[in-house]
Amino acid sequence: MEQRENYTYEFGRFRLIGADRILLREGEPVALTPKVFDILLALVENGGRVVEKDDLMKRVWPNTFVEEGNLTQNISLLRKALGETPNGVQFIETVPRRGYRFSGAVRTPQADQQIGPASNGDVVIDNFSRAETGELNRPLTTAETTAPSFFRRRIPGFIALATLVVVAALGVVYLTGIGKAGHASADSIQSIAVLPFVSEVPDSDTNYLNEKILESLINSLSKLPQLRVVPRSVVAGYRDGDLDPRKIGKELNVRAVVTGRMQRHGDMISIQADLIDLDNLAQLWGQRYDHKLSDVMLVQEDISRDIFENLRLKLNVEEKKQLESYRLYLKGRNAWNKRTEDGLLQGIKYFEQAIEIDPNYAPAYAGLADCHNMLVVYGIRQPKDEFPKAKEAAIKALEIDDKLAEAHASLAFIKFRWDWDRAETEREFQEAIKLKPSYGPAHQWYSSFLVAVERFDEAIGEAKKTDELDPLSFVASSHLAWIYYLAGKTDNAIDQAKKIVDLDPTSFPARRYLGLAYEKKGMYPEAISEFEKGVKLSGSPLMLALLGHAYAVSGKRTQAQQVLNDLQQVQSQRYVSPYTVAAIYAGLNDQEQAFKWLDKAVDERDIWLMNLKVDPAFDKLHSNKRFGDLLAKIRLRP
């Protein structure tokens, strides 16, 4: 099946942007679930050709067994979203006993080629840069566009995205001296000021966004060698959109300025940014960017590429190496943030490429460590296969730069989950936070350590700090629900998780924590419903095991046993945490089997063991002497 996910398609009144995972109807976003979007993209890519049901299901639900009814249901949802009626426009044709065919006309202007049946409706495909998608690529709900507090908390993620786009594009002029019109400057630009962007409709949200974009853009440009960037405190006073750039340039003694305009349309943000050479009032570069507020990870690859292709100082070989390593590092972090198997493996590739170019680039080693760590966390690889690699990379990063906060946080994670060294874990986390208080993952992982050792108030404080610092996705907000749950604040956990689910129904971590909290309150039907949805969304053995535990504690022993059988079959294809299997047996009140699997978890140094002391799933085992012995063995008890 042909795949061109970085293309943009138009058919009828619709515009399908594959890179951004957006479907627009006459410019307005159409809400689609991720699976429905995947189906539409697959059909459009193969316009005019029959897509077999099996091929379509393998693409949309890879490595997951689903019934054909799921496909049929999603096709029905897609037809409704496209406005199909029995006597009206039909985009999707059912081919009996085979599959489906997209019957609308689609054309690829890059190759001057049309996909699908000839039609009077022209279809344009723009060659958008490939955007990396992750857990947060989902349709925006009404709640998301009307929840001011959450809007404000999601803004910094878009800021990172928008900032990197603008910085990246400036990089082209920076390195080549060639602007959009093809003009090359006789000498390089060595001083620049970023002026506050003008908001078309000023309000508290867009003003906040403006402030953060200005701050992030200045910080990013300051990393470029030989470029003097006017501090934010100085440019903050230039907020009038009618100010004369030449006058500002003279006052600030800079050669160039960046100006911009910003407009919000519901859940969409449009930014027009321009780089102006004040010597001759020439526009060296200009670009418009349109993105969803929720698409917080999509543009980092574009930005990192453009950053090193657009500004224009004369760089020596060493500086070029540093910039190229930094570009690859950004791409690696973008891939790491997706938290998928493909994303993590791609992240490893980018970090290794950065290291190959510059073997002394410490951040790339820290990124490499984080990818290996997350391969374990998400059940993709076994602890024994990845944690040693992660530890080696983190130590190497610190050998190069012992002040790198990211590396200290990576090593702390390993000390906690693999070495079981409580003293060193805390020392490394505190060092990371001291060096870089704004580094969200350090606070997040530290909160997990604190809750594991029953320092609940501190854990909640760190989790809240994470939520404030890392609003690039709903992961941080979901993590706060997890900490509330383990700290025994079940109602808080439910409230927090429901906020995420209301805004992002496809967030399986939020459904995981909501299900756990429901289960703790004895709301078993609600818990089972959340876990069932989580299994469908993720296909994760962890979610399946949680469903098995809910079946067990609610008296559904047959279903719980079936889950155990399913997990046994899954083990031949994916890593299954013995800790999660032990939890099911604990729910079935089979303590012998529960301890057998916990012993296996100890042998494998299962990462979830660090939750053993506070995990409600094992409350009934606390009175057993073997439980205390286990805690001592994994150093959770003196």
C-alpha positions as CSV (number, residue, x, y, z in Angstrom):
1,M,0.0,0.0,0.0
2,E,1.5,3.3,-1.1
3,Q,2.2,5.7,1.8
4,R,2.9,9.4,1.3
5,E,2.0,10.8,4.7
6,N,3.9,14.1,4.2
7,Y,1.7,15.2,1.3
8,T,-1.3,17.5,1.4
9,Y,-4.5,16.5,-0.6
10,E,-7.6,18.4,-1.6
11,F,-10.9,16.8,-2.7
12,G,-14.2,18.5,-2.9
13,R,-14.4,21.1,-0.2
14,F,-11.8,19.3,1.9
15,R,-8.0,19.8,2.4
16,L,-6.2,16.9,4.0
17,I,-2.7,17.8,5.5
18,G,-1.0,14.5,6.1
19,A,2.1,16.0,7.8
20,D,0.0,17.9,10.3
21,R,-2.8,15.2,10.5
22,I,-5.5,17.8,9.9
23,L,-8.6,17.6,7.8
24,L,-10.1,21.0,6.8
25,R,-13.5,21.6,5.3
26,E,-13.4,25.1,3.6
27,G,-10.7,26.1,6.0
28,E,-12.4,24.8,9.2
29,P,-11.0,21.8,11.1
30,V,-13.0,18.5,11.0
31,A,-12.8,16.4,14.1
32,L,-11.5,12.9,13.4
33,T,-10.2,10.2,15.7
34,P,-6.7,9.1,15.0
35,K,-7.8,5.8,13.5
36,V,-10.4,7.5,11.3
37,F,-7.8,9.9,10.1
38,D,-5.4,7.0,9.3
39,I,-8.1,5.3,7.3
40,L,-8.8,8.4,5.3
41,L,-5.1,9.0,4.6
42,A,-4.6,5.5,3.4
43,L,-7.6,5.6,1.1
44,V,-6.7,9.0,-0.4
45,E,-3.0,8.0,-0.9
46,N,-4.3,5.1,-3.0
47,G,-7.1,7.1,-4.7
48,G,-8.9,5.1,-7.4
49,R,-7.4,1.8,-6.3
50,V,-9.0,-0.8,-4.1
51,V,-7.4,-1.0,-0.7
52,E,-7.9,-4.5,0.7
53,K,-9.5,-4.8,4.1
54,D,-6.5,-6.8,5.5
55,D,-4.0,-4.2,4.2
56,L,-6.0,-1.4,5.7
57,M,-6.3,-3.0,9.0
58,K,-2.6,-3.8,9.2
59,R,-1.7,-0.2,8.5
60,V,-4.2,1.3,10.9
61,W,-3.8,-1.2,13.7
62,P,-0.2,-2.5,13.3
63,N,0.8,-5.5,15.4
64,T,-2.7,-5.6,16.9
65,F,-5.5,-8.0,16.4
66,V,-8.8,-6.3,15.8
67,E,-12.1,-7.5,14.4
68,E,-13.3,-6.4,11.0
69,G,-16.2,-4.7,12.7
70,N,-13.8,-2.1,14.0
71,L,-12.9,-1.2,10.5
72,T,-16.5,-1.0,9.4
73,Q,-17.4,1.2,12.3
74,N,-14.6,3.6,11.6
75,I,-15.5,3.7,7.9
76,S,-19.0,4.7,9.0
77,L,-17.6,7.5,11.2
78,L,-15.5,8.7,8.3
79,R,-18.4,8.8,5.9
80,K,-20.4,10.9,8.4
81,A,-17.4,13.3,8.9
82,L,-17.2,13.7,5.1
83,G,-20.9,14.4,4.9
84,E,-21.8,11.5,2.7
85,T,-25.5,10.8,2.2
86,P,-27.2,8.0,0.2
87,N,-28.2,10.4,-2.6
88,G,-25.4,12.9,-2.2
89,V,-21.6,13.0,-2.7
90,Q,-19.8,9.7,-2.2
91,F,-16.1,9.7,-1.6
92,I,-15.7,6.2,-0.3
93,E,-16.8,3.2,-2.3
94,T,-17.3,-0.2,-0.8
95,V,-16.0,-3.0,-3.0
96,P,-17.8,-6.2,-1.8
97,R,-15.7,-9.0,-0.3
98,R,-12.5,-6.9,-0.9
99,G,-12.2,-3.5,0.7
100,Y,-12.7,0.1,-0.1
101,R,-11.8,2.6,-2.7
102,F,-11.5,6.4,-2.6
103,S,-13.5,7.6,-5.6
104,G,-12.9,11.3,-5.4
105,A,-10.4,13.1,-7.7
106,V,-6.9,13.8,-6.2
107,R,-4.0,15.4,-8.0
108,T,-0.3,15.8,-7.1
109,P,1.0,19.1,-8.5
110,Q,4.6,18.4,-7.6
111,A,4.6,15.7,-10.3
112,D,1.7,17.2,-12.2
113,Q,-0.1,14.0,-11.5
114,Q,-3.7,13.2,-10.6
115,I,-4.7,10.4,-8.3
116,G,-8.0,8.7,-8.7
117,P,-10.8,9.2,-11.3
118,A,-10.7,12.2,-13.5
119,S,-12.9,15.0,-12.3
120,N,-13.6,18.7,-12.7
121,G,-12.5,19.2,-9.1
122,D,-8.8,20.1,-9.0
123,V,-6.9,18.7,-6.1
124,V,-3.7,20.2,-4.9
125,I,-1.0,18.5,-3.0
126,D,1.6,20.8,-1.4
127,N,5.0,19.4,-0.6
128,F,4.8,20.0,3.1
129,S,7.8,19.0,5.2
130,R,7.3,15.7,7.0
131,A,6.0,16.3,10.5
132,E,6.4,13.7,13.2
133,T,3.3,12.7,15.0
134,G,2.8,11.2,18.4
135,E,0.3,10.5,21.0
136,L,-1.2,13.9,20.9
137,N,-2.2,13.9,17.2
138,R,-5.9,13.7,17.7
139,P,-9.0,15.8,16.9
140,L,-9.7,18.9,19.0
141,T,-12.8,18.7,21.0
142,T,-15.2,21.5,21.8
143,A,-14.0,21.4,25.4
144,E,-10.4,22.1,24.3
145,T,-11.3,25.3,22.5
146,T,-13.4,26.5,25.5
147,A,-11.2,25.6,28.4
148,P,-9.1,28.8,29.2
149,S,-6.9,27.3,31.9
150,F,-5.9,24.3,29.8
151,F,-5.5,26.5,26.7
152,R,-3.0,28.6,28.5
153,R,-1.2,25.5,29.8
154,R,-0.9,24.0,26.3
155,I,0.4,27.3,24.8
156,P,4.1,26.7,25.7
157,G,4.1,23.6,23.6
158,F,3.0,25.5,20.6
159,I,5.5,28.2,21.5
160,A,8.3,25.7,21.3
161,L,6.9,24.6,17.9
162,A,6.5,28.1,16.6
163,T,9.8,29.3,17.9
164,L,11.7,26.5,16.4
165,V,10.0,27.1,13.0
166,V,11.0,30.8,13.0
167,V,14.5,30.2,14.3
168,A,14.9,27.5,11.7
169,A,13.9,29.7,8.9
170,L,16.2,32.4,10.0
171,G,19.0,29.9,9.8
172,V,18.8,29.8,6.1
173,V,19.7,33.4,5.8
174,Y,22.3,32.9,8.5
175,L,24.3,30.4,6.7
176,T,23.7,31.1,3.0
177,G,23.0,34.8,2.8
178,I,20.2,34.1,0.3
179,G,16.8,35.5,1.0
180,K,13.5,34.5,-0.5
181,A,14.1,36.7,-3.5
182,G,17.5,35.2,-4.0
183,H,19.6,38.2,-2.9
184,A,22.9,37.5,-1.2
185,S,24.2,40.1,1.2
186,A,27.8,41.3,0.7
187,D,28.5,40.9,4.4
188,S,27.0,38.9,7.1
189,I,24.3,39.9,9.7
190,Q,25.9,39.9,13.1
191,S,23.3,41.7,15.1
192,I,19.5,41.2,15.3
193,A,16.5,42.1,17.4
194,V,13.3,40.1,17.6
195,L,10.4,42.5,18.0
196,P,7.1,41.5,19.8
197,F,4.7,40.0,17.4
198,V,1.5,41.9,16.6
199,S,-1.7,40.1,17.6
200,E,-4.6,40.6,15.2
201,V,-7.1,40.3,18.0
202,P,-5.3,41.0,21.3
203,D,-6.6,39.1,24.3
204,S,-5.0,37.5,27.4
205,D,-4.3,34.2,25.7
206,T,-2.7,35.6,22.6
207,N,-0.8,38.2,24.6
208,Y,0.6,35.4,26.8
209,L,1.5,33.4,23.7
210,N,3.2,36.5,22.2
211,E,5.3,36.9,25.3
212,K,6.4,33.3,25.3
213,I,7.3,33.2,21.6
214,L,9.4,36.3,22.0
215,E,11.3,34.9,25.0
216,S,11.8,31.5,23.3
217,L,12.9,32.9,20.0
218,I,15.4,35.2,21.6
219,N,16.8,32.4,23.7
220,S,17.1,30.1,20.6
221,L,18.8,32.8,18.4
222,S,21.3,33.5,21.2
223,K,22.7,30.0,20.7
224,L,24.0,31.0,17.2
225,P,27.7,31.8,17.2
226,Q,28.9,35.3,16.2
227,L,25.3,36.7,16.4
228,R,24.5,39.5,18.8
229,V,20.8,39.2,19.9
230,V,19.2,42.1,21.7
231,P,17.9,40.9,25.1
232,R,14.2,40.4,25.7
233,S,14.1,43.1,28.4
234,V,15.2,45.7,25.9
235,V,12.9,44.8,23.0
236,A,9.8,44.3,25.3
237,G,9.0,48.0,25.0
238,Y,8.6,47.9,21.2
239,R,5.0,46.7,21.1
240,D,3.4,49.1,18.7
241,G,2.9,47.4,15.4
242,D,3.3,50.7,13.5
243,L,6.8,51.4,14.8
244,D,9.4,52.2,12.1
245,P,11.9,49.2,11.9
246,R,14.7,51.6,10.7
247,K,14.3,53.8,13.8
248,I,14.3,50.7,16.0
249,G,17.4,49.4,14.3
250,K,19.3,52.6,15.0
251,E,18.2,52.8,18.6
252,L,19.2,49.2,19.2
253,N,22.2,49.3,16.9
254,V,21.3,46.1,15.0
255,R,21.6,45.2,11.3
256,A,18.3,43.2,11.1
257,V,15.0,42.7,12.9
258,V,12.4,39.9,13.0
259,T,8.8,41.1,12.9
260,G,5.7,39.0,13.0
261,R,1.9,39.0,13.1
262,M,-0.2,36.4,14.9
263,Q,-3.8,35.4,14.5
264,R,-5.9,32.8,16.3
265,H,-8.8,31.0,14.6
266,G,-10.4,28.7,17.3
267,D,-7.9,25.9,17.8
268,M,-5.7,27.2,15.0
269,I,-2.8,29.7,15.2
270,S,-1.4,31.6,12.2
271,I,2.0,33.3,12.3
272,Q,3.6,35.4,9.7
273,A,7.2,36.1,10.4
274,D,9.7,38.3,8.5
275,L,13.4,39.0,8.6
276,I,14.3,42.5,7.5
277,D,17.7,43.8,6.5
278,L,17.7,47.4,7.8
279,D,20.6,48.5,5.7
280,N,18.5,48.4,2.6
281,L,15.0,47.6,4.0
282,A,15.0,44.3,2.1
283,Q,12.9,41.4,3.2
284,L,15.5,38.6,3.5
285,W,12.9,35.9,4.4
286,G,9.3,35.6,5.2
287,Q,7.0,32.7,6.0
288,R,3.5,31.9,7.2
289,Y,2.8,29.1,9.5
290,D,-0.6,27.6,10.3
291,H,-0.9,24.9,13.0
292,K,-3.2,23.5,15.6
293,L,-2.5,24.5,19.2
294,S,-2.5,20.8,20.1
295,D,0.2,20.0,17.6
296,V,3.1,20.8,19.9
297,M,5.7,18.5,18.4
298,L,5.2,18.9,14.7
299,V,7.6,21.5,13.5
300,Q,10.9,20.9,15.3
301,E,12.4,19.0,12.3
302,D,11.4,21.9,10.0
303,I,12.9,24.4,12.4
304,S,16.1,22.6,13.0
305,R,16.6,22.1,9.3
306,D,15.8,25.7,8.4
307,I,17.9,27.1,11.3
308,F,21.0,25.8,9.6
309,E,20.0,26.8,6.1
310,N,18.8,30.3,6.5
311,L,20.9,32.9,8.5
312,R,24.3,33.8,7.2
313,L,27.4,34.2,9.3
314,K,30.6,32.8,8.0
315,L,31.2,29.7,10.1
316,N,34.4,27.8,10.5
317,V,34.4,24.0,10.3
318,E,34.0,23.5,14.0
319,E,31.0,25.8,14.3
320,K,29.3,24.1,11.4
321,K,29.8,20.7,13.1
322,Q,28.3,22.1,16.3
323,L,25.3,23.4,14.5
324,E,24.7,20.2,12.5
325,S,25.0,18.2,15.8
326,Y,22.5,20.6,17.4
327,R,20.1,20.1,14.4
328,L,20.3,16.3,14.7
329,Y,19.8,16.6,18.5
330,L,16.6,18.6,18.0
331,K,15.4,15.9,15.6
332,G,16.3,13.2,18.1
333,R,14.4,15.0,20.9
334,N,11.4,15.4,18.7
335,A,11.4,11.7,17.9
336,W,11.9,10.8,21.6
337,N,8.9,12.9,22.5
338,K,6.6,10.7,20.5
339,R,7.2,7.8,22.9
340,T,6.5,5.2,20.2
341,E,8.8,2.3,19.2
342,D,9.4,3.9,15.8
343,G,10.0,7.3,17.4
344,L,12.4,6.0,20.0
345,L,14.4,4.0,17.5
346,Q,14.5,7.0,15.2
347,G,15.7,9.1,18.1
348,I,18.5,6.8,18.7
349,K,19.5,7.1,15.1
350,Y,19.5,10.9,15.2
351,F,21.5,11.0,18.4
352,E,24.1,8.6,17.1
353,Q,24.4,10.7,13.9
354,A,25.0,13.8,16.1
355,I,27.7,11.9,18.0
356,E,29.3,10.8,14.8
357,I,29.7,14.4,13.7
358,D,30.7,15.6,17.1
359,P,31.9,12.9,19.5
360,N,32.0,15.5,22.3
361,Y,28.5,16.7,22.0
362,A,27.2,15.8,25.5
363,P,23.4,16.5,25.0
364,A,23.3,13.8,22.3
365,Y,24.5,11.2,24.7
366,A,21.9,12.3,27.2
367,G,19.2,12.0,24.5
368,L,20.5,8.5,23.7
369,A,20.2,7.5,27.3
370,D,16.7,8.7,27.5
371,C,15.7,6.8,24.4
372,H,17.1,3.6,25.8
373,N,15.3,4.3,29.1
374,M,11.9,4.8,27.4
375,L,12.2,1.7,25.4
376,V,12.0,-0.1,28.8
377,V,9.3,2.1,30.2
378,Y,7.0,1.5,27.3
379,G,7.5,-2.3,27.3
380,I,9.3,-2.4,24.0
381,R,12.6,-3.9,25.2
382,Q,13.7,-5.7,28.4
383,P,15.5,-3.8,31.1
384,K,18.6,-5.9,30.8
385,D,18.9,-5.0,27.1
386,E,18.5,-1.3,27.4
387,F,19.4,0.1,30.9
388,P,23.1,-0.8,30.6
389,K,23.2,1.1,27.3
390,A,21.4,4.0,28.8
391,K,23.8,4.1,31.8
392,E,26.9,4.1,29.5
393,A,25.5,7.0,27.5
394,A,24.5,9.1,30.5
395,I,27.9,8.6,32.1
396,K,29.6,9.5,28.9
397,A,27.6,12.7,28.7
398,L,28.7,13.7,32.2
399,E,32.3,12.9,31.4
400,I,32.1,15.5,28.7
401,D,29.9,18.0,30.6
402,D,29.3,17.4,34.3
403,K,27.0,20.4,34.4
404,L,24.5,19.0,31.9
405,A,21.2,18.8,33.8
406,E,19.6,16.4,31.2
407,A,22.4,13.9,31.8
408,H,22.0,14.0,35.5
409,A,18.3,13.4,35.2
410,S,18.9,10.5,32.8
411,L,21.4,8.9,35.2
412,A,19.0,9.5,38.2
413,F,16.3,7.6,36.3
414,I,18.7,4.7,35.9
415,K,19.9,4.8,39.5
416,F,16.2,4.6,40.6
417,R,14.8,2.0,38.2
418,W,17.8,-0.2,37.5
419,D,20.4,0.2,40.2
420,W,17.9,0.6,43.1
421,D,20.2,3.1,44.7
422,R,18.0,5.6,46.6
423,A,20.8,7.9,47.8
424,E,22.4,8.3,44.4
425,T,19.0,8.7,42.8
426,E,18.0,11.6,45.0
427,R,21.5,13.2,44.6
428,E,21.3,13.1,40.8
429,F,17.8,14.4,40.6
430,Q,18.5,17.3,42.9
431,E,21.6,18.1,40.9
432,A,19.7,18.1,37.7
433,I,17.0,20.4,39.1
434,K,19.7,22.7,40.6
435,L,21.5,23.0,37.3
436,K,18.3,23.5,35.3
437,P,15.1,24.2,37.3
438,S,13.1,24.5,34.1
439,Y,13.8,21.0,32.9
440,G,10.4,19.3,33.2
441,P,11.5,15.6,33.0
442,A,13.7,16.0,36.0
443,H,10.8,17.1,38.1
444,Q,8.5,14.4,36.6
445,W,10.9,11.5,37.3
446,Y,11.8,12.9,40.7
447,S,8.1,12.9,41.6
448,S,7.9,9.2,40.7
449,F,10.9,8.5,43.1
450,L,9.4,10.6,45.9
451,V,6.0,8.9,45.7
452,A,7.7,5.4,45.7
453,V,9.4,6.2,49.0
454,E,6.1,7.6,50.5
455,R,7.1,11.3,50.5
456,F,3.7,12.1,49.0
457,D,3.4,15.9,49.5
458,E,6.8,16.4,47.9
459,A,5.9,14.1,45.1
460,I,2.7,16.0,44.3
461,G,4.6,19.3,44.4
462,E,7.1,18.0,41.9
463,A,4.4,16.6,39.6
464,K,2.6,19.9,39.7
465,K,5.9,21.6,38.8
466,T,6.2,19.3,35.8
467,D,2.7,20.2,34.7
468,E,3.6,23.8,34.7
469,L,7.0,23.4,33.0
470,D,6.2,20.8,30.4
471,P,2.9,21.6,28.8
472,L,4.1,20.3,25.4
473,S,1.7,17.4,25.7
474,F,-0.9,15.9,28.0
475,V,1.8,13.6,29.4
476,A,2.7,15.9,32.3
477,S,-0.9,16.5,33.3
478,S,-1.6,12.7,33.1
479,H,1.4,12.1,35.3
480,L,0.0,14.3,38.0
481,A,-3.1,12.0,38.1
482,W,-0.8,9.0,38.5
483,I,1.0,10.6,41.5
484,Y,-2.3,11.5,43.1
485,Y,-3.4,7.9,42.7
486,L,-0.3,6.4,44.3
487,A,-0.4,9.1,47.0
488,G,-3.9,7.9,48.0
489,K,-5.7,11.0,46.7
490,T,-8.1,9.1,44.5
491,D,-10.7,11.8,44.0
492,N,-7.9,14.2,42.9
493,A,-6.7,11.6,40.5
494,I,-10.1,11.1,39.0
495,D,-10.6,14.9,38.5
496,Q,-7.2,15.3,36.9
497,A,-7.5,12.3,34.6
498,K,-11.0,13.3,33.5
499,K,-9.8,16.7,32.5
500,I,-7.3,15.1,30.1
501,V,-9.8,12.5,28.8
502,D,-12.4,15.3,28.2
503,L,-9.8,17.2,26.1
504,D,-8.1,14.2,24.5
505,P,-10.3,11.1,24.4
506,T,-7.4,9.2,22.8
507,S,-5.0,9.7,25.7
508,F,-4.5,6.1,26.9
509,P,-2.2,7.2,29.8
510,A,-5.1,9.3,31.2
511,R,-7.5,6.4,30.7
512,R,-5.0,4.2,32.5
513,Y,-4.9,6.5,35.6
514,L,-8.6,7.1,35.5
515,G,-9.3,3.4,35.4
516,L,-7.0,2.8,38.3
517,A,-8.6,5.5,40.4
518,Y,-12.1,4.1,39.6
519,E,-10.9,0.7,40.6
520,K,-9.6,1.9,43.9
521,K,-13.0,3.4,44.7
522,G,-14.7,0.1,43.8
523,M,-16.2,1.5,40.7
524,Y,-15.4,-1.6,38.7
525,P,-17.7,-1.2,35.6
526,E,-16.2,2.3,35.1
527,A,-12.7,1.0,35.6
528,I,-13.1,-1.9,33.2
529,S,-14.6,0.5,30.6
530,E,-11.5,2.8,30.8
531,F,-9.1,-0.1,30.6
532,E,-10.9,-1.6,27.6
533,K,-10.7,1.7,25.8
534,G,-7.0,1.9,26.7
535,V,-6.3,-1.5,25.3
536,K,-8.0,-0.5,22.0
537,L,-6.1,2.8,21.8
538,S,-2.7,1.4,22.7
539,G,-2.5,-2.3,22.2
540,S,-0.2,-2.2,25.2
541,P,0.4,-5.4,27.3
542,L,0.4,-3.0,30.3
543,M,-3.1,-1.9,29.6
544,L,-4.2,-5.5,29.0
545,A,-2.7,-6.5,32.4
546,L,-4.6,-3.6,34.1
547,L,-7.8,-4.8,32.5
548,G,-7.0,-8.3,33.8
549,H,-6.5,-7.0,37.3
550,A,-9.8,-5.1,37.2
551,Y,-11.6,-8.3,36.1
552,A,-10.0,-10.1,39.0
553,V,-10.9,-7.7,41.8
554,S,-14.4,-7.3,40.4
555,G,-15.0,-11.1,40.6
556,K,-14.8,-11.8,36.8
557,R,-12.3,-14.6,37.3
558,T,-12.9,-16.2,33.9
559,Q,-12.1,-13.0,32.1
560,A,-9.1,-12.4,34.3
561,Q,-7.8,-15.9,33.5
562,Q,-8.3,-15.2,29.8
563,V,-6.2,-12.1,30.0
564,L,-3.4,-14.1,31.6
565,N,-3.6,-16.5,28.7
566,D,-3.5,-13.6,26.3
567,L,-0.5,-12.1,28.0
568,Q,1.3,-15.5,27.7
569,Q,0.7,-15.5,24.0
570,V,1.9,-11.9,23.7
571,Q,5.2,-12.7,25.4
572,S,6.5,-14.4,22.3
573,Q,6.2,-11.0,20.4
574,R,6.6,-8.3,23.1
575,Y,8.1,-7.9,26.5
576,V,5.5,-8.4,29.2
577,S,6.2,-7.1,32.7
578,P,6.1,-9.9,35.3
579,Y,5.1,-7.2,37.8
580,T,1.9,-6.6,36.0
581,V,1.2,-10.4,35.8
582,A,1.8,-10.6,39.5
583,A,-0.8,-7.9,40.0
584,I,-3.5,-10.0,38.3
585,Y,-2.7,-13.0,40.5
586,A,-2.9,-10.7,43.5
587,G,-6.3,-9.5,42.4
588,L,-7.3,-13.2,42.2
589,N,-6.1,-13.7,45.8
590,D,-3.5,-16.3,44.5
591,Q,-0.6,-15.1,46.6
592,E,1.6,-18.0,45.7
593,Q,1.5,-17.1,42.0
594,A,1.7,-13.4,42.8
595,F,5.0,-13.8,44.7
596,K,6.3,-16.2,42.1
597,W,5.9,-13.5,39.5
598,L,7.2,-10.8,41.8
599,D,10.3,-12.9,42.3
600,K,10.6,-13.0,38.5
601,A,10.2,-9.3,38.4
602,V,13.1,-8.9,40.8
603,D,15.3,-11.2,38.7
604,E,14.5,-9.1,35.6
605,R,14.8,-5.8,37.6
606,D,11.3,-4.8,36.4
607,I,11.0,-1.1,36.4
608,W,7.5,-1.1,38.1
609,L,8.9,-2.8,41.2
610,M,9.8,0.6,42.5
611,N,6.1,1.2,42.9
612,L,5.6,-1.9,45.0
613,K,5.4,-0.2,48.4
614,V,2.6,2.2,47.4
615,D,0.8,0.3,44.6
616,P,-2.8,-0.5,45.8
617,A,-2.8,-3.6,43.7
618,F,-0.6,-5.4,46.3
619,D,-2.3,-4.1,49.5
620,K,-3.5,-7.6,50.4
621,L,0.1,-8.9,50.3
622,H,1.5,-6.4,52.9
623,S,0.8,-8.7,55.9
624,N,2.8,-11.6,54.3
625,K,6.5,-11.7,55.5
626,R,7.6,-12.4,52.0
627,F,6.3,-8.9,51.0
628,G,8.6,-7.3,53.5
629,D,11.5,-9.4,52.3
630,L,10.9,-8.3,48.8
631,L,10.9,-4.6,49.8
632,A,14.2,-5.1,51.5
633,K,15.6,-6.9,48.5
634,I,14.8,-4.0,46.2
635,R,16.0,-1.5,48.8
636,L,12.6,0.1,49.5
637,R,13.0,-0.8,53.1
638,P,16.1,-0.8,55.3
